[in-house]
Amino acid sequence: MRFRLSFLSALLALPLLAQEPPSLEEFDQALAKDPKDRSALYNAGLFTYLSGDFKKSIGYWQRLKELEPLDWKLRGKLIQAYEGAGMKRERDEEIAALRKERSSGKHEDLAAEKFFIRDQFEIDGIRAFVLEYFELEGERALVWKFILKRGEEQHDYYLSFGSYAGTTEMMRETGTIGKDERGYHLDGYGTDGSHRTYGILTKNPGYDEVKKMAIQVMEGKLKAQSSTVPRKNAEDEEQ
């Protein structure tokens, strides 16, 4: 939506103008003059979300949603805010509404999207951005992907929860799961090409349980059940 100026964009632009970043009070003043100021509503919601006041950000974004009911990107922000506020029922209802919008045929851009960001959280200085995939697709289908960053830099690994065709077939053949069921596992992938498996499950336990497992990995409390590390090349081995 073109009327929006993201808070991050505002912060990047303001030094050039030798001005202070806009405050929440200034956004509220703008809304006092015009309660339908879409830019102020969006950025006030973003300001309070980034400040950790999730319930207040929900209030701003819900008001904007009433003005822009077809804005599917706003639903994504609300999902993150509901998650942060611990409002799981509202979070799940918003996710269901987003998925319904995607299948409605009203949004070509949404139909083309493979995932949305459903959550952000920080553990020991590492921030996780969680992608939720709309469909289980391909040989290595993903349900959720936890992209990890320390500051602005990518962390040395990321986590994924998915259902791989090979693992599922093996579990079906051994009778671990039924013929119409799928196997799932939580994996870690390092920037050095390493791979770790933290858990193999006979069903998808839901996001809340998978998030707990991911946090345990990030805290070093959940150890890998198996791992592979690429061999160094000959030049590395000689050094």
VEXSEMI-522300 format. One record per residue: y, x, z of N, C-alpha, C in turn; residue in one letter; residue number from 1. Coordinates in steps of 0.1 Angstrom, whole numbers, plus 5000, padded with zeros to 4 digits. Atoms other than C-alpha are relative to their C-alpha. Last residue first. Layout:
REM VEXSEMI-522300
((Y; X; Z); (Y; X; Z); (Y; X; Z); 'A'; NUM)
...
***
This chain:
REM VEXSEMI-522300
((4988; 4997; 4992); (4741; 5466; 5069); (4997; 4999; 5015); 'Q'; 239)
((4998; 4986; 5000); (4708; 5468; 5050); (5011; 5004; 5010); 'E'; 238)
((5010; 4995; 4991); (4699; 5432; 5058); (5001; 5015; 5002); 'E'; 237)
((4997; 5003; 4986); (4732; 5420; 5044); (4990; 5007; 5009); 'D'; 236)
((4988; 4993; 4996); (4726; 5438; 5011); (5004; 4998; 5014); 'E'; 235)
((5004; 4986; 4997); (4690; 5425; 5009); (5012; 5008; 5004); 'A'; 234)
((5004; 4992; 5012); (4701; 5389; 5012); (4998; 5015; 5003); 'N'; 233)
((4989; 4992; 5005); (4700; 5372; 5045); (4995; 5007; 4988); 'K'; 232)
((5002; 4985; 4998); (4673; 5346; 5049); (5012; 5007; 4994); 'R'; 231)
((5003; 4992; 5012); (4684; 5310; 5052); (4999; 5015; 5002); 'P'; 230)
((4988; 4992; 5003); (4680; 5294; 5086); (4997; 5008; 4988); 'V'; 229)
((5002; 4990; 5011); (4656; 5266; 5092); (5013; 5007; 4998); 'T'; 228)
((4988; 4994; 5007); (4654; 5245; 5124); (4995; 5009; 4989); 'S'; 227)
((5004; 4990; 5010); (4631; 5223; 5144); (5012; 5005; 4993); 'S'; 226)
((5014; 5000; 4999); (4633; 5201; 5175); (4994; 5010; 4990); 'Q'; 225)
((5007; 5003; 5012); (4670; 5210; 5179); (4984; 5000; 5002); 'A'; 224)
((5004; 4988; 5007); (4684; 5209; 5214); (4992; 4996; 4987); 'K'; 223)
((5011; 5004; 5008); (4704; 5180; 5229); (4996; 5012; 4991); 'L'; 222)
((5011; 5005; 4991); (4726; 5192; 5257); (4988; 4995; 4993); 'K'; 221)
((5011; 4990; 4998); (4748; 5216; 5237); (4989; 4995; 5009); 'G'; 220)
((4999; 4994; 4986); (4779; 5194; 5242); (4989; 5010; 5002); 'E'; 219)
((4987; 4993; 5000); (4782; 5187; 5204); (5002; 5007; 5014); 'M'; 218)
((5000; 4989; 5009); (4745; 5178; 5203); (5012; 5009; 5001); 'V'; 217)
((5009; 4991; 4993); (4748; 5155; 5233); (4998; 5013; 4992); 'Q'; 216)
((4992; 4994; 4989); (4778; 5139; 5216); (4992; 5010; 5007); 'I'; 215)
((4991; 4990; 5006); (4757; 5133; 5185); (5008; 5007; 5010); 'A'; 214)
((5008; 4988; 5003); (4729; 5117; 5206); (5009; 5011; 4994); 'M'; 213)
((5004; 4994; 4988); (4754; 5093; 5222); (4992; 5013; 4997); 'K'; 212)
((4988; 4993; 4995); (4768; 5085; 5188); (4997; 5008; 5013); 'K'; 211)
((4999; 4988; 5008); (4733; 5076; 5176); (5012; 5009; 5004); 'V'; 210)
((5010; 4991; 4996); (4729; 5052; 5205); (5001; 5013; 4992); 'E'; 209)
((4997; 4995; 4987); (4762; 5035; 5198); (4990; 5010; 5006); 'D'; 208)
((4990; 4989; 4999); (4756; 5034; 5161); (5002; 5005; 5014); 'Y'; 207)
((4986; 5005; 5000); (4724; 5014; 5161); (5010; 5012; 5003); 'G'; 206)
((4997; 5005; 4986); (4688; 5024; 5171); (5014; 4994; 5000); 'P'; 205)
((4986; 4997; 4997); (4677; 5028; 5134); (5004; 4993; 5013); 'N'; 204)
((4990; 5011; 5004); (4640; 5027; 5134); (5014; 5005; 5003); 'K'; 203)
((5008; 5010; 5008); (4609; 5050; 5137); (5009; 4988; 4996); 'T'; 202)
((5001; 5013; 4994); (4631; 5079; 5149); (4993; 4991; 4990); 'L'; 201)
((5006; 5008; 5010); (4630; 5117; 5142); (4997; 4986; 5007); 'I'; 200)
((5008; 5011; 4996); (4654; 5137; 5164); (4995; 4992; 4988); 'G'; 199)
((4998; 5003; 4986); (4675; 5168; 5165); (4991; 4988; 5004); 'Y'; 198)
((5004; 5014; 4998); (4665; 5184; 5131); (5000; 4997; 5015); 'T'; 197)
((5007; 5003; 4988); (4684; 5216; 5123); (4997; 4985; 5001); 'R'; 196)
((5004; 5014; 4998); (4694; 5230; 5090); (4993; 4998; 5013); 'H'; 195)
((5011; 5004; 4990); (4711; 5263; 5082); (4998; 4985; 5001); 'S'; 194)
((5012; 5005; 5007); (4731; 5269; 5050); (4988; 4997; 5009); 'G'; 193)
((5008; 4989; 5005); (4757; 5291; 5066); (4988; 4996; 4993); 'D'; 192)
((4993; 4994; 5012); (4781; 5262; 5068); (4993; 5012; 4995); 'T'; 191)
((4990; 4990; 4998); (4756; 5246; 5091); (5006; 5005; 4987); 'G'; 190)
((4999; 4991; 5012); (4738; 5213; 5087); (5011; 5010; 5003); 'Y'; 189)
((4988; 4992; 5000); (4727; 5192; 5117); (4999; 5010; 4988); 'G'; 188)
((5000; 4986; 5005); (4702; 5164; 5114); (5013; 5007; 5002); 'D'; 187)
((4987; 4994; 4998); (4695; 5131; 5131); (4999; 5014; 4997); 'L'; 186)
((4999; 4988; 4992); (4665; 5113; 5117); (5014; 5005; 5001); 'H'; 185)
((4986; 4995; 4999); (4654; 5079; 5104); (5000; 5013; 5008); 'Y'; 184)
((4998; 4990; 4989); (4621; 5065; 5092); (5014; 5005; 4999); 'G'; 183)
((4995; 4987; 5004); (4620; 5033; 5071); (5000; 5009; 5013); 'R'; 182)
((4991; 4994; 4991); (4600; 5001; 5073); (5004; 5014; 4996); 'E'; 181)
((4987; 5005; 5003); (4584; 4980; 5046); (5011; 5006; 5009); 'D'; 180)
((4998; 4997; 5014); (4550; 4998; 5047); (5014; 4996; 4995); 'K'; 179)
((5006; 5010; 5009); (4550; 4998; 5085); (5005; 5004; 4985); 'G'; 178)
((4992; 5012; 5002); (4559; 5029; 5106); (4993; 4991; 4989); 'I'; 177)
((4990; 4999; 4990); (4538; 5057; 5121); (5010; 4988; 4999); 'T'; 176)
((5000; 5012; 4992); (4509; 5046; 5099); (5010; 5000; 5012); 'G'; 175)
((5007; 4998; 4987); (4503; 5081; 5087); (5000; 4988; 5009); 'T'; 174)
((5013; 4996; 5003); (4512; 5071; 5051); (4992; 5003; 5013); 'E'; 173)
((5007; 5012; 5004); (4543; 5052; 5062); (4985; 5004; 4998); 'R'; 172)
((5001; 5008; 4988); (4556; 5082; 5082); (4992; 4987; 4996); 'M'; 171)
((5010; 4994; 4991); (4550; 5105; 5052); (4997; 4991; 5012); 'M'; 170)
((5013; 5001; 5006); (4568; 5081; 5029); (4989; 5006; 5008); 'E'; 169)
((5004; 5014; 4999); (4598; 5078; 5053); (4986; 4998; 4994); 'T'; 168)
((5004; 5003; 4986); (4601; 5116; 5056); (4994; 4986; 5002); 'T'; 167)
((5012; 4992; 4997); (4601; 5121; 5019); (4995; 4997; 5014); 'G'; 166)
((5012; 5006; 5006); (4625; 5093; 5012); (4988; 5007; 5004); 'A'; 165)
((5004; 4993; 5012); (4651; 5104; 5037); (4987; 4995; 4994); 'Y'; 164)
((5014; 5003; 5003); (4667; 5080; 5061); (4996; 5006; 4987); 'S'; 163)
((5004; 5006; 5012); (4700; 5091; 5076); (4985; 4997; 4999); 'G'; 162)
((5011; 5009; 4996); (4720; 5103; 5106); (4996; 4993; 4987); 'F'; 161)
((5002; 5012; 5008); (4742; 5133; 5097); (4988; 4992; 5006); 'S'; 160)
((5012; 5008; 4997); (4758; 5160; 5117); (4998; 4988; 4991); 'L'; 159)
((4998; 5015; 4999); (4782; 5187; 5107); (4987; 4993; 5003); 'Y'; 158)
((5011; 5009; 5004); (4782; 5225; 5112); (5005; 4985; 5001); 'Y'; 157)
((5011; 4993; 5007); (4805; 5255; 5116); (4988; 4992; 4997); 'D'; 156)
((5009; 4993; 4990); (4836; 5234; 5124); (4988; 5006; 4992); 'H'; 155)
((5013; 5006; 4999); (4861; 5227; 5096); (4991; 5008; 5010); 'Q'; 154)
((5011; 4994; 5007); (4895; 5239; 5104); (4987; 4993; 5001); 'E'; 153)
((4999; 5004; 5014); (4926; 5219; 5113); (4988; 5005; 4992); 'E'; 152)
((4987; 4999; 5005); (4919; 5221; 5150); (5001; 4994; 4986); 'G'; 151)
((4993; 4994; 4988); (4882; 5224; 5155); (5014; 5003; 4995); 'R'; 150)
((4989; 4990; 5002); (4867; 5200; 5130); (5005; 5005; 5013); 'K'; 149)
((4994; 4994; 4988); (4834; 5181; 5128); (5011; 5010; 4997); 'L'; 148)
((4993; 4988; 5005); (4823; 5156; 5101); (5008; 5006; 5012); 'I'; 147)
((4990; 4995; 4990); (4798; 5132; 5117); (5006; 5013; 4995); 'F'; 146)
((4997; 4986; 5000); (4780; 5114; 5089); (5011; 5004; 5009); 'K'; 145)
((4987; 4994; 4994); (4765; 5080; 5093); (5000; 5015; 4998); 'W'; 144)
((4994; 5012; 4993); (4739; 5059; 5074); (5013; 5004; 5006); 'V'; 143)
((4993; 4998; 4988); (4729; 5085; 5048); (5005; 4987; 5006); 'L'; 142)
((4990; 5010; 4997); (4703; 5083; 5021); (5006; 5002; 5014); 'A'; 141)
((4996; 4996; 4987); (4685; 5115; 5011); (5012; 4991; 5005); 'R'; 140)
((5011; 4994; 4992); (4665; 5104; 4982); (5003; 5004; 5014); 'E'; 139)
((5005; 4987; 5003); (4692; 5081; 4970); (4989; 5005; 5008); 'G'; 138)
((5002; 4997; 5014); (4712; 5052; 4984); (4994; 5014; 4999); 'E'; 137)
((5010; 4989; 4999); (4713; 5034; 5018); (4996; 5004; 4985); 'L'; 136)
((5013; 5002; 5005); (4745; 5014; 5012); (4991; 5012; 5003); 'E'; 135)
((5002; 5014; 5002); (4779; 5010; 5029); (4985; 4997; 4996); 'F'; 134)
((5003; 5002; 5014); (4780; 5045; 5044); (4996; 4985; 4998); 'Y'; 133)
((5011; 5009; 5001); (4797; 5050; 5077); (4998; 4996; 4986); 'E'; 132)
((5000; 5008; 5012); (4818; 5081; 5080); (4988; 4991; 5001); 'L'; 131)
((5013; 5006; 5003); (4825; 5095; 5115); (5001; 4991; 4988); 'V'; 130)
((4996; 5012; 5009); (4854; 5119; 5120); (4987; 4995; 4995); 'F'; 129)
((5010; 5005; 5009); (4845; 5142; 5150); (5006; 4988; 4992); 'A'; 128)
((4997; 5014; 5004); (4871; 5163; 5167); (4990; 4996; 4990); 'R'; 127)
((5006; 5002; 5014); (4859; 5195; 5185); (5002; 4985; 4997); 'I'; 126)
((4991; 4994; 5010); (4881; 5206; 5215); (4995; 4998; 4986); 'G'; 125)
((4998; 4985; 4998); (4853; 5200; 5240); (5008; 5006; 4989); 'D'; 124)
((5009; 4995; 4990); (4844; 5165; 5225); (5003; 5015; 5001); 'I'; 123)
((4999; 4986; 4997); (4869; 5145; 5205); (4991; 5004; 5012); 'E'; 122)
((5000; 4997; 4986); (4866; 5111; 5189); (5000; 5015; 5001); 'F'; 121)
((4995; 4986; 4997); (4872; 5094; 5156); (4999; 5002; 5015); 'Q'; 120)
((4998; 4995; 4987); (4853; 5063; 5143); (5006; 5014; 5000); 'D'; 119)
((5001; 5010; 4990); (4846; 5040; 5114); (5003; 5005; 5014); 'R'; 118)
((5000; 4993; 4987); (4858; 5061; 5085); (5000; 4989; 5011); 'I'; 117)
((4987; 5002; 4993); (4847; 5042; 5054); (4999; 5008; 5013); 'F'; 116)
((5000; 4999; 4985); (4818; 5049; 5029); (5014; 4996; 5005); 'F'; 115)
((5014; 4998; 4994); (4807; 5047; 4993); (5000; 4999; 5015); 'K'; 114)
((5002; 4991; 4988); (4839; 5033; 4979); (4986; 5000; 5005); 'E'; 113)
((5004; 4986; 5005); (4838; 5018; 4944); (4998; 5009; 5011); 'A'; 112)
((5014; 5000; 5005); (4836; 4982; 4957); (4996; 5014; 4996); 'A'; 111)
((5010; 5000; 4989); (4867; 4989; 4978); (4986; 5000; 4995); 'L'; 110)
((5000; 4987; 4994); (4887; 4999; 4947); (4991; 5001; 5012); 'D'; 109)
((5007; 4990; 5008); (4876; 4969; 4927); (4999; 5014; 5007); 'E'; 108)
((4994; 4986; 4999); (4886; 4946; 4955); (4992; 5010; 4992); 'H'; 107)
((4986; 5001; 5000); (4880; 4908; 4951); (5007; 5014; 4999); 'K'; 106)
((4996; 4998; 5014); (4843; 4911; 4941); (5016; 4999; 4999); 'G'; 105)
((4993; 5012; 5005); (4833; 4896; 4974); (5004; 5001; 4986); 'S'; 104)
((5010; 5007; 5009); (4807; 4923; 4982); (5007; 4988; 4994); 'S'; 103)
((5005; 4991; 5010); (4833; 4947; 4997); (4991; 4993; 4989); 'R'; 102)
((4989; 4998; 5010); (4851; 4919; 5015); (4995; 5009; 4989); 'E'; 101)
((5000; 5013; 5008); (4818; 4910; 5032); (5011; 5001; 4990); 'K'; 100)
((5011; 5000; 5009); (4814; 4946; 5043); (5000; 4988; 4991); 'R'; 99)
((4997; 4990; 5010); (4849; 4946; 5058); (4988; 5001; 4989); 'L'; 98)
((4990; 5005; 5009); (4842; 4914; 5076); (5003; 5009; 4989); 'A'; 97)
((5006; 5011; 5008); (4810; 4927; 5091); (5010; 4994; 4990); 'A'; 96)
((5009; 4993; 5010); (4828; 4958; 5102); (4993; 4990; 4991); 'I'; 95)
((4991; 4994; 5010); (4856; 4937; 5118); (4991; 5008; 4989); 'E'; 94)
((4995; 5011; 5009); (4830; 4916; 5136); (5008; 5005; 4989); 'E'; 93)
((5011; 5004; 5008); (4813; 4948; 5149); (5004; 4988; 4991); 'D'; 92)
((5003; 4989; 5010); (4845; 4962; 5162); (4990; 4995; 4990); 'R'; 91)
((4989; 5001; 5010); (4855; 4929; 5179); (4998; 5010; 4989); 'E'; 90)
((5002; 5013; 5007); (4821; 4928; 5197); (5011; 4999; 4988); 'R'; 89)
((5011; 4999; 5009); (4824; 4965; 5206); (4998; 4987; 4992); 'K'; 88)
((5002; 5015; 5004); (4858; 4964; 5222); (4989; 4999; 4989); 'M'; 87)
((5013; 5005; 4995); (4855; 4999; 5238); (4998; 4985; 4998); 'G'; 86)
((4997; 5009; 4989); (4892; 5006; 5232); (4987; 4995; 5007); 'A'; 85)
((4994; 4992; 4989); (4884; 5036; 5210); (5003; 4992; 5012); 'G'; 84)
((5010; 4990; 4995); (4859; 5016; 5190); (5006; 5007; 5012); 'E'; 83)
((5009; 5008; 4991); (4884; 4987; 5186); (4990; 5009; 5006); 'Y'; 82)
((4993; 5004; 4988); (4910; 5012; 5173); (4991; 4992; 5010); 'A'; 81)
((4998; 4988; 4992); (4886; 5027; 5148); (5006; 4997; 5014); 'Q'; 80)
((5013; 4996; 4995); (4876; 4993; 5135); (5001; 5012; 5009); 'I'; 79)
((5003; 5009; 4989); (4913; 4983; 5133); (4986; 5003; 5006); 'L'; 78)
((4992; 4995; 4989); (4920; 5014; 5111); (4997; 4991; 5013); 'K'; 77)
((5006; 4987; 4996); (4892; 5004; 5088); (5007; 5006; 5012); 'G'; 76)
((5012; 5003; 4993); (4904; 4968; 5086); (4994; 5013; 5006); 'R'; 75)
((4996; 5003; 4986); (4938; 4982; 5076); (4988; 4996; 5008); 'L'; 74)
((4998; 4988; 4994); (4921; 4997; 5045); (5005; 4999; 5015); 'K'; 73)
((5013; 4995; 4994); (4908; 4963; 5036); (5002; 5013; 5007); 'W'; 72)
((5000; 4985; 4999); (4943; 4949; 5031); (4988; 5005; 5007); 'D'; 71)
((5009; 4994; 5009); (4935; 4913; 5021); (5000; 5016; 5000); 'L'; 70)
((5014; 5003; 4997); (4950; 4897; 5052); (4990; 5006; 4990); 'P'; 69)
((5008; 4994; 5011); (4983; 4915; 5048); (4985; 4998; 5002); 'E'; 68)
((4991; 4999; 5011); (5008; 4896; 5070); (4993; 5005; 4987); 'L'; 67)
((4995; 5014; 5003); (4983; 4885; 5096); (5009; 5000; 4988); 'E'; 66)
((5011; 5007; 5007); (4968; 4920; 5093); (5003; 4986; 4997); 'K'; 65)
((5000; 4996; 5014); (5001; 4935; 5102); (4989; 4993; 4992); 'L'; 64)
((4988; 5006; 5005); (5002; 4916; 5135); (5001; 5003; 4985); 'R'; 63)
((5004; 5014; 5002); (4966; 4927; 5141); (5012; 4992; 4995); 'Q'; 62)
((5008; 5001; 5012); (4977; 4963; 5135); (4995; 4986; 4997); 'W'; 61)
((4991; 4998; 5012); (5005; 4962; 5160); (4992; 4997; 4988); 'Y'; 60)
((4990; 5010; 5001); (4983; 4947; 5187); (5009; 5001; 4988); 'G'; 59)
((5006; 5012; 5006); (4954; 4970; 5179); (5010; 4988; 4999); 'I'; 58)
((5000; 4998; 5015); (4977; 5000; 5184); (4993; 4987; 4994); 'S'; 57)
((4987; 5002; 5006); (4984; 4987; 5219); (5001; 5001; 4985); 'K'; 56)
((4997; 5014; 4999); (4948; 4984; 5228); (5013; 4996; 4994); 'K'; 55)
((5007; 5007; 5011); (4941; 5019; 5215); (5003; 4985; 5000); 'F'; 54)
((4998; 5014; 4995); (4967; 5037; 5236); (4994; 4991; 4990); 'D'; 53)
((5012; 5004; 4992); (4952; 5072; 5228); (5002; 4986; 5006); 'G'; 52)
((4997; 4997; 4986); (4985; 5087; 5216); (4989; 4995; 5009); 'S'; 51)
((5001; 4985; 4998); (4971; 5089; 5181); (5003; 5004; 5014); 'L'; 50)
((5014; 4996; 5002); (4964; 5051; 5182); (4999; 5015; 5003); 'Y'; 49)
((5007; 5003; 4988); (4999; 5045; 5196); (4985; 5003; 5000); 'T'; 48)
((4994; 4992; 4989); (5016; 5063; 5167); (4992; 4997; 5013); 'F'; 47)
((5005; 4986; 5001); (4993; 5048; 5142); (5005; 5009; 5011); 'L'; 46)
((5014; 5000; 4997); (5000; 5013; 5154); (4994; 5013; 4999); 'G'; 45)
((5001; 5001; 4986); (5037; 5020; 5154); (4986; 4999; 5005); 'A'; 44)
((4998; 4987; 4994); (5033; 5034; 5119); (5001; 4999; 5015); 'N'; 43)
((5011; 4991; 5002); (5016; 5002; 5106); (5002; 5013; 5007); 'Y'; 42)
((5012; 5004; 4993); (5040; 4978; 5123); (4989; 5010; 4998); 'L'; 41)
((4999; 4997; 4986); (5071; 4998; 5113); (4987; 4995; 5007); 'A'; 40)
((5001; 4986; 4997); (5060; 4999; 5077); (5001; 5003; 5015); 'S'; 39)
((5014; 4996; 5001); (5052; 4962; 5076); (4999; 5015; 5003); 'R'; 38)
((4998; 4987; 5006); (5086; 4951; 5090); (4986; 5007; 4999); 'D'; 37)
((5009; 4999; 5011); (5076; 4915; 5097); (5002; 5013; 4992); 'K'; 36)
((5014; 5000; 4995); (5091; 4914; 5131); (4990; 5001; 4989); 'P'; 35)
((5008; 5006; 5010); (5125; 4924; 5116); (4985; 5000; 5004); 'D'; 34)
((4991; 5005; 5011); (5153; 4933; 5139); (4992; 4992; 4990); 'K'; 33)
((4992; 5010; 4993); (5130; 4936; 5170); (5010; 4994; 4989); 'A'; 32)
((5007; 5012; 5000); (5105; 4953; 5147); (5008; 4989; 5007); 'L'; 31)
((5000; 5006; 5014); (5130; 4980; 5139); (4993; 4987; 5000); 'A'; 30)
((4987; 5005; 5003); (5137; 4985; 5176); (5000; 4994; 4986); 'Q'; 29)
((4998; 5013; 4993); (5100; 4987; 5183); (5014; 4994; 4997); 'D'; 28)
((5008; 5009; 5007); (5096; 5015; 5157); (5002; 4986; 5006); 'F'; 27)
((4993; 5002; 5013); (5125; 5033; 5173); (4993; 4990; 4991); 'E'; 26)
((4988; 5009; 4998); (5110; 5029; 5207); (5007; 4997; 4988); 'E'; 25)
((5005; 5014; 4999); (5077; 5043; 5194); (5012; 4990; 5003); 'L'; 24)
((5006; 5004; 4987); (5096; 5074; 5185); (4995; 4986; 4999); 'S'; 23)
((4997; 5013; 4995); (5104; 5088; 5150); (4992; 4997; 5013); 'P'; 22)
((5009; 5010; 5005); (5100; 5125; 5147); (5004; 4987; 5005); 'P'; 21)
((5011; 5002; 4991); (5132; 5145; 5155); (4991; 4989; 4994); 'E'; 20)
((5000; 5012; 4992); (5155; 5154; 5126); (4987; 5000; 5009); 'Q'; 19)
((4995; 4995; 4987); (5163; 5187; 5108); (5001; 4988; 5010); 'A'; 18)
((4988; 5007; 4997); (5158; 5169; 5075); (5006; 5004; 5013); 'L'; 17)
((4991; 4997; 5011); (5133; 5194; 5062); (5013; 4993; 5002); 'L'; 16)
((4994; 4987; 4998); (5116; 5192; 5096); (5010; 5004; 4989); 'P'; 15)
((4988; 4999; 4991); (5113; 5155; 5091); (5005; 5014; 5002); 'L'; 14)
((4987; 5001; 5007); (5090; 5156; 5060); (5012; 5002; 5009); 'A'; 13)
((4999; 4989; 5010); (5058; 5168; 5076); (5014; 5000; 4994); 'L'; 12)
((4998; 4987; 4993); (5062; 5145; 5106); (5002; 5012; 4991); 'L'; 11)
((4987; 5000; 4994); (5068; 5115; 5083); (5002; 5013; 5008); 'A'; 10)
((4991; 4997; 5010); (5037; 5123; 5063); (5015; 5001; 5005); 'S'; 9)
((5002; 4985; 5003); (5016; 5125; 5094); (5010; 5004; 4990); 'L'; 8)
((4994; 4992; 4990); (5030; 5091; 5105); (4999; 5015; 4998); 'F'; 7)
((5009; 4996; 4989); (5021; 5076; 5072); (5007; 5008; 5010); 'S'; 6)
((4998; 4986; 4998); (5049; 5060; 5053); (4991; 5004; 5011); 'L'; 5)
((5003; 4993; 4988); (5038; 5026; 5041); (5004; 5015; 4999); 'R'; 4)
((4989; 5001; 4990); (5055; 5004; 5016); (4998; 5009; 5012); 'F'; 3)
((4989; 4990; 5003); (5032; 5017; 4988); (5011; 4999; 5011); 'R'; 2)
((4988; 5008; 5000); (5000; 5000; 5000); (5012; 5009; 5000); 'M'; 1)
***
